[in-house]
Amino acid sequence: MASTVTSRRKQLGNELRHARTAVKLTQQQVAAVLGCTQGKINKIESGAVGVKLGDVRTMLDTFGIGGDEAETLLDLARAAAGQRGNWSGYRAVVPHWFRTFTDLEPAAAEIMTWHGERIPGPLQSEHYMLKQFSEAGVTDVTALVRNRLDRKAVFDQQQPPYYRFIVSESALRRAPGGRAPAVMLDQVEHLMTLAARERIYVHVLPFEARLASVPNDFTIMRFPDRTRDFVYIEHSAGGLYLDDVKDFQLFVDAWDRLRGAALEQHESRQFLKELAEHYREAMRG
């Protein structure tokens, strides 16, 4: 399974948080030892920033951790600091707030995502991407498409995450920029191909699904190590990463409600097959 700088940094932060709480110290107390702010300790523990090897040693001494356990954590700190994500060239167009998501996507054990009005990035066909970016008036379409195609590599890993998608019928009928049956036929056929692969599950939420309402789009990420599970929510100004246990459970419950109302895999495949024929007829007409 791919291991990224971001996932190692988050894992280290979780280990340091676990060690601190085990000896009943507050973030403020650790900050006083390091001569920094409580906010910096919070960022270290959340994996938002890197941490110097000397500071890790000081923290481990403060927590009374030595021997093999200390060496293991120091090795993790070295690995987290030894490389930096490559965000130059065409990857420079990826927004800063989305880079953590991109780094952690290949390291997840399971990803569960819900989209109400658009096709999620990893499922988009190239035709759909081009239409979406051109309608948005972006200047560097080529770089954006390359980045989105790069994300599809997650499906080809030796042990890819279980990737579970719930997509609203609305997303399957609303083309970028308005009516575009050729674009949507290409997209639906692409979805059918992906849905036939192992570890990719695509469920359609039809208009007639029995739900009081549907939530905003969200993605749940679960990890095989002690990297903290989180929910990612994207909005017009950026993205939010929520890892509070209670918040996380709220979104798991929302996912379960959506999944209970969505079509099963074989029903979703039939739905897509019929929708593809609908778009073929629209093109002939």
N, C-alpha and C positions, 0 to 999 in steps of 0.2 A: 504494500500500500504506500502511495506517495506520502512523503514526509516533507512539509514545507517549513520555511523559516517562521512563518506566522503560527503554524500549529505547534512548533517546538516552543516558541515564546509563550503561547497561551498555556501549554502544558507546564512549563517552568513556573509561570505565575500561579497556576492552580496548586502546584506542589508547595510553593512558598506560602501561599495563603493557608493551606492545610497545616503546615508546620507552625505557622504563627498562632493559629487558633488552638492548636494542640497544647501550647504552653500558655494560653490565655493572655496573650499580649494584644493590644490594640494597634491599629495602623499608626496612630499618633505616637505611640511609644516607640515603634520601630523607626518612624521618621526622625525622632529625636536622636536615636542611636546613629543614624546615617547622616544627620545634619541636613535633612531635606524636608519638604512639605508632606503632609498626610496625603495630599492629592497625588504626589508622585508615587507613593507606595500603592495607592489604589490603582494607578495606571500600570505599575509593574505587575501587580497581582492579576489584573484583567488581561494582560498581554498586549496592552495598547502601546507600550514603549519597551525598548530593550533595557537591559540592566548590566552594569559593569561587573566583571568577574570579581573585583575586589569587594564590591557591595554585596554580592552573593555570599562571599566568604564571611563577611561581617554578619550578615543575616543568619547564616547557618550557625556561627559561633553563638549568637544571641539566643537562637532557638535550642542550643545544646545538641546540635546534630554533628556527628563526626563519622570517621571510619568509612565503610563502603557506601553508606547512604549519602554521605556528603560528597564523595567522589562521583557518584551517579548523578547527583544534581549539578555538580560543577561541570561534568561532561555535557549535560543537557544545556547548561548556560553557554558553554563554548560553542555548541552546535547552533544555538539560537543566535549567537553573535557572529558566527563565522561566515555567514553568507547574507546577502541582501537580495530581496526580490528584484528582478530585472524589469524595471518600468520605463526603460528607454525605448527609442524607436517607435514602432507602431503601437506598442503597449502603453505609451505615455498618454494616450487618449482615454484610458480607463480612469474614471473619477477616483479620487483618493478614498472616498467613503465606501467604494465597492471593492477595493483591492484586498481587504481582509477576507471578504466573501470568496473572491476568486482564488486566493491562496488556500483557503480551508476546504473548498469544494472537493478536491481530489482526496483529501485526508479523512473525509467523513465515512462513517459506516452506513448511515441511512440519511436520506434527504427526503423530506415530504413537503411539497409545495402546492399552493393553491393560487390560481389566477382566474380573475373574473372577466376581464375585458380584453386581454391580449394574450398571445401565445408566449409562454416563457422562453427566455433566451436559448437554453439548450435544445429546445424542441423546434426552433424556427428553421424553416428551409431557407436556403440562400436567396431565393426569389422574394420571400416574405421580408427578409432582412433588408434587402436593397430597396424595396418599396417603402418600408418603414423609415429608413434613414433618409431617403430622398424626400419623402413627404414632410419630414421634420426639418428639412433645410440644412442638415449638417454639412460641414465643409469637407471633413476627412472620412468619407464613406468607406473607402478601401481599408483604412486602419480599423474602423469599427467592425467591419465584416470579418476581418482577419482575427480580431480578438474574440468575436463571438464563435467563430469556427474553432478557435483554439480550445474553447471551453468544452466542445464536444469530445475532446480527447479523454474526458473523464469516463466516457462510456467504454473506451477501449483499453482501460487499465487491466492489468492481470487480475486484480480483484477490485472491480469498481464498486462504489457504494450502491446500495439498494436505492434507486431513485424513483419516488412515487409522485406522480403528477395528478392533480384534479384540475380539469380545465372546464370552464363554463361553456355552454353552448354559444353564449354570446361571443366569446373569444374566437369561436370557429366560424362565426358568421360576419363578424365585424372586420373587414379588411382595412389595412392602413390606407388612409386617404379616401375611403369610400368604396363603392361597389367595384370589385376586381375579381371576377370568377376565375380567371386564369391563375392569379396569384394564390387564391385560396384552394384551388384544386391541387396545385403543386404542394401547398402546405399540408393539406389533408393526406395526400398520398405519402408525403414525407413522415407524417405522424404514424401512419399505418406501418411503415417500414420499421420505425424505431420501436413501436409497441410490440413488435414480434421478437425483439431481442431480450436476452436474459437480463434480469435485474432492472428492467425498465417497465414501469407499470403506468399506463395512461387510463384514467377514468374520466368520463364525460359527465358533467352535471347538467342535465337537460332543463329546459325552461319549466317543465311540469314537476320538477323535484319538489317534494314536500318539505319546505323550509320556511320558517317565519321571515328570515332575511339571510343574506350572505355577508360575511365579513370582508374587510379589505384584504388585498393580496398579502401573503406571508409565506416564509420558508422556514421549516424546522430542520436544524442540523443536529445529528447525534454522532458521537465519536467513540472509537473503540478503546481509547486510552482515557486518561484523566483530564483531557481537554474538556472544558466545560461546555455542555450542550447549550445551544442558544437558538433564538428566533430572530430572523432578519426581516425587517419591514422597510420597504423603499417608499420614498415620497418625493415630491417635486424638488425639494431642496437637498436631498441626500438620503442616507439610510440609517436605520437604528438597529443596534444589536442588543437584544434583551436576554439576559441569562439568569435573572432572578427566578428562583424555583416556582414561586406562585404565578408569576407572569407566564413562565414557560408552560405550566400546566393549563392555563387558560387557553393557550393556542393549541395544545394537544387536544383539549376537549372540543375546540372549534373544528379541528381537523377531523376528529371522530364523527362529529355531526355531519360534516360535508361528505365524508366517505360513506356514511350510512345512507345518505340520500343519492349519491352518485351511482351511475351504472356500473355493473360488474365488468370485468375485462372483456369477456366475449360479447356482452351487450354493447360496450363501447366500440369494439371493432366493427360490429354490424352498423352502428350509428355512423361511424366514419365512412364505411363503405357506401351507405345510402347518401350521405352528404356529398361524397365525391361524385356520385352519379348526378346529383342535383346541380353541381357546378359544371359538369360536362354538358348537361342539357342547356344551362344558361349560356354557355359558350356557343353552342350550336344555334341557339335562338337569336 
